[in-house]
């Protein structure tokens, strides 16, 4: 799958959801950072070593919500 998706509509979102439900697409999370570590997250992305997504946890949402 090529991301970002070429357009933003409900059909594309539904298709992506179907892929995820079938297990045909699973996002790769390379790292998780709290919001107060935003500089560190950007610094890591800028190293070019990132393989997958970097998740930033917003205040009040905790790591268990991801």
HURADA-V658630 format. One record per helix or strand. SS is the DSSP state (helix for helix, strand for strand). FROM is the first residue (numbers start at 0). TO is the last residue. Records with the same first field share a line. If there is no record, write none. Layout:
# HURADA-V658630
SS=FROM-TO + FROM-TO
This chain:
# HURADA-V658630
helix=9-21 + 34-45 + 62-64
strand=28-33 + 52-56
